[in-house]
């Protein structure tokens, strides 16, 4: 069976992701009281690549079904990275030896390659995004540079974050109740509406090293389409994937610069720009697939 070009791990891909948010906070800034992240010069909303990859990490294991041995998540809440890295040693029977105050083992370059290959097979996020492995007692493993690189997402237009005062009917401290206080005040930041755009690049040369396969692509695309449905919270409001477009080359090096392809996905206002956008229908998405460079194929996964 011939592999669909957008699923081929042996060639380069440049991907455009569109998503929106309604009455929620897509990515709060902890240094600004959890205010939605913004470009302070233009007012455009931002969402970090780290936040996007967190949603992928949280959703990918749900999409994989029972194949948990290949779709474990390395960067996961409640699990120490050092413990998981040491597992690569233990699996191969390489005991960490006492050397002064530290426990470590010097391994050969061949053994380090084996350990990295095992980690790539076991943890999908290492296989896709890479990881720093030279920490703790496993400092001989170096790092893995991931084949998928995600940009920060930026809103199509400036956003106007709103700070909502909220109350709670119970107190944090018993002493406050004893004093007769009946409510506590709090705050909640939201973006009334924002349409965001991010780009994802895939390097086939790095994907070959980490072991990316066709199923990884299938599950990643499914995750990008559905991840906001599995990440619902009251603070995030309603978030939806609105567009997913993959420009696939016919070789690992590529046939055209990425920006000349991703710029073919254009988002413009479909309604009066004097009024603030409040829904996806206020925008028009146009994808120019005419006269694509030779060897480049566009797949509209969600349009």
C-alpha positions as CSV (number, residue, x, y, z in Angstrom):
1,X,0.0,0.0,0.0
2,X,1.3,3.4,-1.0
3,X,1.8,5.8,2.0
4,X,-0.1,9.1,1.7
5,X,2.5,11.8,1.2
6,X,1.4,13.8,4.3
7,X,2.1,10.7,6.4
8,X,5.6,9.9,4.9
9,X,8.3,10.3,7.6
10,X,11.0,10.1,4.9
11,X,10.2,13.6,3.5
12,X,10.0,17.1,4.8
13,X,6.7,18.7,5.9
14,X,5.7,22.3,6.7
15,X,2.4,22.5,8.6
16,X,0.0,25.4,9.4
17,X,-2.3,25.1,12.4
18,X,-5.2,27.5,13.1
19,X,-7.2,27.5,16.3
20,X,-9.4,29.9,18.2
21,X,-10.6,30.7,21.7
22,X,-13.8,32.2,22.9
23,X,-14.1,33.7,26.4
24,X,-11.1,31.9,27.9
25,X,-7.4,32.2,28.6
26,X,-5.3,30.2,26.1
27,X,-2.0,30.6,27.8
28,X,-1.6,32.7,31.0
29,X,1.6,34.4,31.9
30,X,2.6,33.5,35.5
31,X,4.8,36.7,35.7
32,X,1.7,38.8,35.0
33,X,-0.9,37.4,37.3
34,X,-1.9,34.8,34.7
35,X,-2.9,37.5,32.2
36,X,-3.2,36.1,28.6
37,X,0.2,36.4,26.9
38,X,0.6,39.3,24.5
39,X,3.0,41.0,22.2
40,X,3.4,44.2,24.2
41,X,4.2,46.2,21.1
42,X,1.4,45.1,18.8
43,X,-1.2,43.7,21.3
44,X,-1.4,40.4,19.4
45,X,-2.1,37.4,21.6
46,X,0.6,34.7,22.0
47,X,0.6,31.1,23.0
48,X,4.0,29.5,23.6
49,X,5.3,26.4,21.8
50,X,5.7,24.8,25.2
51,X,1.9,25.2,25.8
52,X,1.0,23.7,22.4
53,X,3.4,20.7,23.0
54,X,1.9,20.2,26.4
55,X,-1.6,19.7,24.9
56,X,-0.1,17.3,22.3
57,X,1.6,15.4,25.1
58,X,-1.6,15.2,27.1
59,X,-3.7,14.0,24.1
60,X,-1.4,11.7,22.1
61,X,-1.7,8.8,24.6
62,X,-5.5,9.0,24.3
63,X,-5.3,8.7,20.5
64,X,-2.9,5.8,20.5
65,X,-5.3,3.3,22.0
66,X,-3.6,0.3,23.6
67,X,-0.2,0.9,22.1
68,X,1.2,2.5,25.4
69,X,4.6,0.9,25.1
70,X,5.5,3.1,22.1
71,X,3.4,6.2,23.2
72,X,4.6,6.9,26.7
73,X,5.2,10.5,27.6
74,X,8.6,11.5,29.0
75,X,7.7,15.0,30.2
76,X,4.7,14.2,32.4
77,X,3.4,15.6,35.6
78,X,4.3,13.6,38.7
79,X,7.2,11.7,37.2
80,X,10.9,12.6,37.7
81,X,13.0,12.8,34.5
82,X,16.1,11.3,36.1
83,X,14.2,8.1,37.1
84,X,13.0,7.6,33.5
85,X,16.4,8.2,32.1
86,X,18.0,5.7,34.5
87,X,15.4,3.2,33.3
88,X,17.3,3.1,29.9
89,X,20.4,1.9,31.8
90,X,18.5,-0.7,33.9
91,X,16.7,-2.1,30.8
92,X,20.1,-2.9,29.2
93,X,21.6,-4.2,32.5
94,X,24.0,-1.3,33.0
95,X,24.0,-0.7,36.7
96,X,24.9,2.8,37.9
97,X,28.1,2.5,39.9
98,X,29.2,4.4,43.0
99,X,31.9,7.0,42.2
100,X,32.5,9.2,45.2
101,X,29.3,11.1,46.1
102,X,27.7,10.4,42.7
103,X,26.2,7.3,41.1
104,X,27.0,7.1,37.5
105,X,28.4,4.9,34.8
106,X,30.6,5.7,31.9
107,X,29.2,3.9,28.9
108,X,30.6,3.5,25.3
109,X,29.2,5.6,22.4
110,X,27.6,2.5,21.1
111,X,25.8,1.9,24.4
112,X,24.7,5.5,24.5
113,X,23.2,5.1,21.0
114,X,21.3,2.0,22.3
115,X,20.0,3.9,25.3
116,X,18.8,6.9,23.2
117,X,17.2,4.5,20.7
118,X,15.3,2.8,23.5
119,X,14.1,6.2,24.9
120,X,12.9,7.3,21.5
121,X,11.0,4.1,21.0
122,X,9.4,4.2,24.5
123,X,8.6,7.9,24.7
124,X,6.7,9.6,21.9
125,X,7.5,13.1,22.9
126,X,11.2,12.4,22.8
127,X,10.7,10.8,19.3
128,X,8.8,13.9,18.1
129,X,10.2,16.8,20.0
130,X,13.6,15.7,21.3
131,X,14.9,16.0,24.9
132,X,17.9,16.9,27.0
133,X,19.2,13.6,28.4
134,X,22.5,14.6,30.0
135,X,21.1,15.2,33.5
136,X,21.5,13.5,36.9
137,X,23.3,10.2,36.7
138,X,22.9,9.7,33.0
139,X,25.1,12.5,31.8
140,X,26.6,10.4,29.0
141,X,23.4,10.4,27.0
142,X,23.7,14.0,25.6
143,X,20.6,15.3,23.9
144,X,18.2,14.4,21.1
145,X,17.1,17.2,18.7
146,X,13.5,16.5,17.8
147,X,12.3,16.4,14.1
148,X,9.1,18.4,14.9
149,X,9.6,22.0,15.8
150,X,6.7,24.2,16.8
151,X,6.5,28.0,16.7
152,X,4.7,30.2,19.1
153,X,1.1,30.9,18.1
154,X,0.1,34.4,17.4
155,X,-3.4,35.9,17.0
156,X,-4.5,37.3,13.7
157,X,-5.5,40.6,15.3
158,X,-4.7,42.4,18.6
159,X,-6.6,41.0,21.6
160,X,-8.1,42.9,24.5
161,X,-7.8,40.7,27.7
162,X,-10.6,41.2,30.2
163,X,-10.1,40.8,34.0
164,X,-13.3,39.5,35.7
165,X,-13.8,39.9,39.4
166,X,-15.3,36.7,40.9
167,X,-16.4,35.8,44.4
168,X,-16.3,32.6,46.4
169,X,-18.8,31.7,49.2
170,X,-16.3,30.0,51.4
171,X,-13.1,31.3,53.0
172,X,-9.6,29.9,52.9
173,X,-9.0,30.4,56.6
174,X,-11.2,29.5,59.5
175,X,-10.1,32.7,61.2
176,X,-11.8,34.8,58.4
177,X,-15.1,32.9,59.0
178,X,-14.8,33.5,62.7
179,X,-14.5,37.3,61.9
180,X,-17.8,37.1,60.0
181,X,-16.5,37.2,56.5
182,X,-18.8,35.3,54.1
183,X,-17.1,35.7,50.7
184,X,-13.7,36.0,49.1
185,X,-12.8,37.9,46.0
186,X,-10.8,36.6,43.1
187,X,-10.1,37.3,39.5
188,X,-10.2,35.6,36.1
189,X,-8.6,36.7,32.8
190,X,-10.3,35.9,29.5
191,X,-9.9,36.8,25.8
192,X,-13.4,37.5,24.3
193,X,-12.2,36.0,21.0
194,X,-9.0,35.3,19.2
195,X,-8.0,33.3,16.1
196,X,-4.4,32.0,16.5
197,X,-1.9,30.6,14.0
198,X,1.1,28.4,14.6
199,X,3.5,26.6,12.3
200,X,5.1,23.2,12.6
201,X,8.1,22.0,10.7
202,X,9.3,18.4,10.3
203,X,12.9,17.4,9.4
204,X,13.0,13.9,7.8
205,X,16.7,13.7,8.6
206,X,16.1,14.0,12.3
207,X,13.0,11.9,12.1
208,X,15.0,9.0,10.7
209,X,17.3,9.2,13.7
210,X,14.5,9.2,16.3
211,X,12.4,6.5,14.6
212,X,9.3,8.5,13.5
213,X,6.9,6.4,11.5
214,X,3.7,6.7,9.6
215,X,1.5,6.0,12.6
216,X,3.2,8.8,14.5
217,X,2.1,11.2,11.8
218,X,-1.5,9.7,11.8
219,X,-1.8,10.2,15.5
220,X,-0.2,13.6,15.5
221,X,-2.6,14.9,13.0
222,X,-5.6,13.4,14.9
223,X,-4.2,15.0,18.1
224,X,-3.8,18.4,16.5
225,X,-7.5,18.2,15.4
226,X,-8.9,17.0,18.7
227,X,-6.5,18.1,21.4
228,X,-8.7,21.0,22.6
229,X,-11.7,18.7,23.0
230,X,-9.6,16.8,25.6
231,X,-8.2,19.8,27.4
232,X,-11.4,21.5,28.5
233,X,-11.3,23.7,31.6
234,X,-13.5,26.6,32.7
235,X,-10.5,29.0,32.5
236,X,-9.8,28.2,28.9
237,X,-13.3,28.8,27.6
238,X,-14.0,27.2,24.2
239,X,-10.9,26.3,22.1
240,X,-11.2,24.7,18.7
241,X,-8.9,23.7,15.9
242,X,-10.1,25.5,12.8
243,X,-7.5,24.7,10.1
244,X,-4.7,22.1,9.6
245,X,-2.7,22.2,6.3
246,X,0.4,20.1,5.5
247,X,2.8,21.0,2.7
248,X,4.7,17.9,1.9
249,X,7.9,17.7,-0.2
250,X,9.0,14.7,-2.2
251,X,12.4,14.4,-0.5
252,X,14.1,15.0,2.8
253,X,15.8,18.2,1.9
254,X,12.7,20.0,0.5
255,X,11.8,21.7,-2.8
256,X,11.1,25.2,-1.5
257,X,11.6,27.4,1.5
258,X,9.0,26.9,4.2
259,X,7.8,30.5,4.3
260,X,6.9,30.5,0.6
261,X,4.5,27.6,1.3
262,X,3.0,28.5,4.7
263,X,2.3,32.1,3.4
264,X,-0.1,30.5,1.0
265,X,-2.5,30.1,3.9
266,X,-4.0,33.6,4.3
267,X,-6.4,34.7,6.9
268,X,-8.4,38.0,6.4
269,X,-11.4,39.6,8.0
270,X,-14.7,38.7,6.4
271,X,-16.7,41.2,8.3
272,X,-16.4,44.9,9.2
273,X,-13.0,45.5,10.7
274,X,-14.4,48.4,12.8
275,X,-16.2,45.8,14.9
276,X,-14.2,43.3,17.0
277,X,-14.1,39.7,15.8
278,X,-16.2,37.5,18.1
279,X,-16.5,34.2,16.0
280,X,-14.6,32.2,13.4
281,X,-17.1,33.4,10.8
282,X,-15.7,36.9,11.1
283,X,-12.6,35.6,9.2
284,X,-12.0,34.1,5.8
285,X,-9.3,31.5,5.3
286,X,-7.9,31.2,1.7
287,X,-5.4,28.6,0.7
288,X,-3.6,29.2,-2.6
289,X,-2.8,25.8,-4.0
290,X,-2.2,27.0,-7.6
291,X,1.2,26.4,-9.2
292,X,2.8,24.8,-6.1
293,X,6.6,24.2,-6.5
294,X,7.4,20.9,-8.3
295,X,7.5,18.1,-5.8
296,X,5.3,19.8,-3.2
297,X,1.8,18.5,-2.3
298,X,-0.8,20.3,-0.1
299,X,-3.0,18.2,2.1
300,X,-6.0,20.1,3.7
301,X,-6.5,18.0,6.8
302,X,-9.0,20.4,8.3
303,X,-10.3,23.2,6.2
